Structures are given as C-alpha cells and as structure tokens.
Amino acid sequence: MAQEYYETWFRMPSTKEKLARRVLDPDGLLSGNGYVRGVYVFWAVNQSLQIEIPIYIGQAGDTQTGTAPSYVASDVYERLLQHLKRWFGGSYYTYWTGLEDNDDWKIKIRLLCEEDNHSERLKKESEYISQLRPVHQDTLNGKYDLYPTRFGYKRNDLAIHPWTRQGEDEGQRALAFKTRLGEITGKEQLPEKKTN
C-alpha cells in the first residue's frame, strides 16, 4: 500500500529528527489534526530574517463523498507526507523547493480551510493561489517553465517545474524563489550557506 511507504519513512528516527528541525507545524497537521479534507499551504520561513514566503498550495480529500478522483490523497496528512518525503527524502531539497538546504530555512505547513466536496475544494484552492501567489505556482507572467500538461497538471495549480533550462545553472523553482526573495529583501542572492 502506497501510504504505508510514506508512513514507514515518517516513523524513521532520522526523519523525525530532520522534520523536528526543519518543519513548523502550528496546526498539528502531522500529529493528529491532518486527517481532514481541505486546502493546505507550504510556507518558506526564515526566522532570523523575519521572512515568510508561500511556496505551494494544494488540496486533498478522499472519495467518500464521491466527488474526488481516486488519485487524490485521502486527507491532508497523507498529502503532506507525500510532499515532505519527496523534498526531504533525498539530496534534492534545493532542487524541489528552491530553498537553501540548511536550518536557516524552514517549511511551515498550515491548513487554509476544510472542504469535503472536491469541486468546491478546487475552487477554494484556486482562490488561495490567486490571493497568496505561492512561488511554485506564480505562473501568470510566463517567466518560468511549467510542468507539461501530459503529467496531469492543469488549472492555475500548474506548477513551475524544478528542472534546469538549457544555458542556465539553476532549476526553475530555485530561480523563482530567488526572484521572490529578491523582491522582498532587495537582494539578488540567497543568504550564503552556513558551514559547520
């Protein structure tokens, strides 16, 4: 079962330790409050710089109401684990998120709303994307490349892909994040990576 794969990863001591250092979960979505159908958001947080940047908004909810396709995660908790496993489970944190892979940058997860009906949930997800302009989904200016629609992405959650374009040194998500950070700080570069 696919979910057991993520649960096994989540229970590993090394995973627990890293998530404790790098993930802020004020709503307790990973500790019992995430078993809901609704819309969620990932924020990039740098507490020393007092910066919070929305990076991704998504939705999840099972098919009990008969309104969601079978590929939709059963609840917000399950979908968050899928994201976090991909982002933290290998050496691709910067590749997937655009963030520097150090403890200065944390990910904060929040529940934006609960909604059982899949169609209504998609509407709310789109409204939140338009309102908050998360970095991975801020696609209106056409500056960054998007996942091809053959991968099933559509609507305004059509996310910026993480791949590097020919002639560029960094992936599209990293460039998008640096651009947004530059808009906020007036600096073009990410803070330098700490060395231990």
N, C-alpha and C positions, 0 to 999 in steps of 0.2 A: 504494500500500500504506500502510495507516494507520501502521504502525510507522515508516516512513521519514519521515513528517511529524514525529514526535517526535524521531527521530534528527537530522534537519536542524536542529531547534530546539536540541537539546542541543549540537551542534557549533558553534553561533554563538559568536563571541568574547564578545559581551555576556552570553550565557547562562553561559558558562564562568566569567566574572568574577563574576557575581552568585552563582552556586552556590558558588563558592570562598569567598565572604564569608559566605554565609548558611546553608550546609548542612554539617553534620558527618556524616561517613560513615566511622566507625571500622572497619566490616566490609568496606569497599571494594566496596559493592554497585553503585556507579556506575562502578567502574573494573575490572570483570572478575569479581567474586565474586557478582554478582546473577543469573547465568544458572542459577538453581535454582528448583524448585517448592517453595513453602513459605509461611510466615506472617511478615509483617513489621509493624513498628510505627514510627509517626512520633512523636517527642517534641518538645515546645517547650522550648527551653533558653535560660535567661538566666544566663550565667556570672557576671556581676557580682553578681547576687542569689543565686546558687547554687541556682537553681530548675530542676527538670526535671519537665515535666508531659506524660503521654501524651495525644496528641490523636486518633490514629486507628490502628486495627489492620485489616489486610486480608490477603488471600491471593491467590496467583497460581500458575498452572501450566498447561502446555499439555495438549492432548488425546492425547498419545502413549500414555498408559495407558488411554485410552478412558473415563475417569471424569469429565472436566470438560466443561461445555458450551462451545460454540465461542466464546462471547463472553468467556471468561476469558482474561486476558493470558497469553502463552506462558511467561513467567517473571517473577520478582520484579523484575528490572531493567526490563523493559518496563512493568510496572505503576507502578513508582516514577516513571519518566519521564512517564507519563500524569498522575499526581498533580502533579508538580512543574511541568509545563507549564501546567496549569490555575492553580496557585497563584502562580507567578512570571511567567507569560507575558503578563500584562496589568496593569491597575491595580486588581485585585481581591484582593490578598493578604489584607488585613484582612477583606474580605467572606467569602472562602473559609475562612480559618483562625481568625479572631478575634484574631490577633496584631497588635500594632502593626507597621507597615511601616517598621522601622528595623533597624540592625545589632545592637541590643541583644538582640533575639530571633532565635534561630537554630532551624533544624529539624534534629534528629538522626534518622537512619534506622538501624534495626537489624533484623537477621534474628532472629526468635524461634525458628524451627525449620524444618527441611526436611521435606517430606512429599509424596510422589508422588501418593498417592490423594486424589482430590478430596473424597470424603465424609469421610475421616479428617481432611483439612485443615480442612474446615468445623467439625468438632468441636473441633479444637485452637484454631481462630480464636475460637470461642465461649467456650472456657475462658479464653483470654487476655483477652478483652473483659471477662468477669465478674471476673477477677482484678485487672486494671490500671485498669478504669473510664476508658478514654480519653474526653476531653472531648466529642468529636463523637458518641460512642456511649453516653454515660452517660444513658440514657433511662428508667431504672426509676422515677424519681419523677414522671414525666409533666409536668415543669415547662416543657419546651421542645417546640416543634413538630417533627415528623419529616417526612422526605420521604414524599409519598403513595406507597402501595404500587403505584400504576399505573406508577411509574418503575422497578419491578422490585426494590425493596428489601424484604427480609423477614428473618426471624430476628432475633437480637439485634444484628446489624450495621446495623439500621435507623437510619440516621444522622440527627442533628439537621440541619435544613436551614439555609442561610445567609440566608434572606430575612428582611425586617423585617416584624413583625406590625403591624397597624393600631394606632395610638396609641403605638407605641414608636419610638425613634430609632435603634436598632441592630438588626442581624440576630441571629438566634437563636444562631449559633455564637459571635459576639462576646460576647453576654450570658453564654452558658455558660462561655466561657473566663474572663471577668471574675469570675464567681461562684467558679470553682475557684481562681483566683489569690487571690481574697479569703479563701477558706478557708485557704490556705497562709500568706498574709502578714498576715492580719488587717486588710487594707486593701480598700476597695471599688473603688478606681480602679486602672487600669493605670498604670505609671510614665509620666510625661509624655514626649511625643515629643521627641527631640533636634532642635534646629535647627542647620543648618550656617552 
